[in-house]
Amino acid sequence: MSGTAKAIKHIENDKVIVTEYRFAPGANTGWHRHGHDYVVVPLMDGKVKLLTKDGESFADMKKAVPYFRSEGVEHDVINANDTEYAFIEIELK
């Protein structure tokens, strides 16, 4: 990914990739396609803007409330808060 969010890879092996993403206000992941199913665990309450081929939407994120997405998702994720935002992404290989 070529965005401005800071990605910190904590684990990578033949089963899983665990990455922490930290976003300054307005920072983004960069446009990308997920090659694996994945789970996101927000580290704080906040809001993210999602850019997809279908347009723009917003998602409210709740601290410690995970969600699952299937392989193939294509998007750019942008911090829509006035403060830093962070989550953990767990890719299932």
C-alpha positions as CSV (number, residue, x, y, z in Angstrom):
1,M,0.0,0.0,0.0
2,S,1.2,3.5,-0.8
3,G,-0.8,5.6,1.6
4,T,0.3,7.8,4.5
5,A,-0.9,5.7,7.4
6,K,1.8,4.0,9.4
7,A,1.7,0.2,9.1
8,I,3.4,-1.9,11.8
9,K,3.6,-5.6,11.0
10,H,3.5,-7.6,14.2
11,I,3.2,-11.1,12.9
12,E,3.6,-12.7,9.5
13,N,3.7,-16.5,9.0
14,D,2.1,-19.1,6.8
15,K,-1.3,-18.8,8.6
16,V,-1.8,-15.1,9.3
17,I,-0.5,-11.5,8.9
18,V,-1.2,-9.1,11.8
19,T,-0.7,-5.4,11.1
20,E,-1.4,-2.3,13.2
21,Y,-2.4,0.8,11.2
22,R,-2.0,4.2,12.7
23,F,-3.5,7.2,10.9
24,A,-2.8,10.9,11.5
25,P,-5.9,13.0,10.8
26,G,-6.6,12.6,7.0
27,A,-4.0,9.9,6.5
28,N,-4.9,6.9,4.3
29,T,-4.0,3.3,3.5
30,G,-3.8,4.0,-0.2
31,W,-5.9,2.1,-2.8
32,H,-5.5,-1.7,-2.3
33,R,-7.2,-5.0,-2.8
34,H,-7.3,-7.6,-0.1
35,G,-5.9,-10.9,-1.2
36,H,-7.2,-12.8,1.9
37,D,-10.2,-12.8,4.2
38,Y,-9.5,-10.4,7.1
39,V,-10.7,-9.1,10.5
40,V,-10.3,-5.6,11.7
41,V,-10.2,-4.8,15.4
42,P,-10.5,-1.0,16.2
43,L,-8.2,0.2,19.0
44,M,-10.4,3.2,19.7
45,D,-13.8,4.7,18.8
46,G,-13.7,6.8,15.6
47,K,-14.9,7.1,12.0
48,V,-13.2,6.2,8.7
49,K,-14.0,7.2,5.2
50,L,-14.0,4.4,2.6
51,L,-13.4,5.1,-1.0
52,T,-14.5,2.2,-3.4
53,K,-15.3,1.9,-7.0
54,D,-18.9,2.6,-6.1
55,G,-18.1,5.9,-4.3
56,E,-17.5,7.2,-0.8
57,S,-19.0,6.1,2.5
58,F,-18.3,6.4,6.2
59,A,-18.1,3.7,8.9
60,D,-18.3,4.3,12.6
61,M,-15.7,2.2,14.4
62,K,-16.1,1.0,18.0
63,K,-13.1,0.2,20.2
64,A,-12.6,-3.6,20.5
65,V,-15.6,-4.5,18.3
66,P,-14.2,-6.5,15.4
67,Y,-15.6,-7.0,12.0
68,F,-14.9,-9.5,9.2
69,R,-14.5,-8.9,5.4
70,S,-14.0,-11.4,2.6
71,E,-11.1,-11.6,0.2
72,G,-11.3,-9.2,-2.8
73,V,-12.4,-6.0,-1.1
74,E,-10.9,-3.0,-2.9
75,H,-10.8,0.4,-1.2
76,D,-8.8,3.2,0.3
77,V,-9.4,3.8,4.1
78,I,-9.0,7.4,5.3
79,N,-9.0,8.7,8.9
80,A,-12.1,10.9,9.2
81,N,-11.3,12.1,12.7
82,D,-9.6,15.2,14.0
83,T,-7.2,13.1,16.0
84,E,-5.1,9.9,15.4
85,Y,-7.0,6.7,14.7
86,A,-5.7,3.1,14.8
87,F,-6.8,-0.5,14.2
88,I,-5.3,-4.0,14.0
89,E,-5.9,-5.9,10.8
90,I,-5.6,-9.7,10.9
91,E,-5.3,-11.3,7.4
92,L,-6.1,-15.0,7.3
93,K,-4.0,-16.9,4.8
